[in-house]
């Protein structure tokens, strides 16, 4: 990483650096603490030559004055009033939808639909009993691992 000297930072503070070099110096300033120290020293040394910001008519005061003008304009009697919101019809309200959902749940519960669904789900989940026992992939891997380990043990026994 290339570091900039104190003199280069001094030139930067005095606004004597041009174009792309200025952009390189600025981007380097974000990543290098050593150069940041040089920059701060250069700024503090030439603080008296930097422009002074006056407190008169500061940016904040100007913005707040504009906000006050806008507020007075909107509060004036000639301002357009916002339309009054009308009440929603009963079938567009959330409480109506909750009432319908509760009624449907009670109807399905007492009619036995949920009970039949539970019976069907347990029948689907229960394993099918067949004459042949089907092995899962995991059981096959375990069986092959044990067989391999047994063959290793036999080879070790034969070596002794």
NORCOR-V158932 format. One record per residue. SS is DSSP state (@ for helix, = for strand, . for the rest). Layout:
ss=[SS;SS]
This chain:
ss=[.;.;.;.;.;@;@;@;@;@;@;@;@;.;.;.;.;.;@;@;@;@;@;@;@;@;@;@;@;.;.;.;@;@;@;@;@;@;@;@;@;@;@;@;@;.;@;@;@;.;.;.;.;.;.;.;.;.;@;@;@;@;@;@;@;@;@;@;@;@;@;@;@;@;@;.;.;.;.;.;.;.;.;.;.;.;.;.;.;@;@;@;.;@;@;@;@;@;@;@;@;@;@;@;@;@;@;@;@;@;@;.;@;@;@;@;@;@;@;@;@;@;@;@;@;.;.;.;.;.;.;.;.;.;.;.;@;@;@;@;@;@;@;@;@;@;@;@;@;@;@;@;@;@;@;@;@;@;@;.]
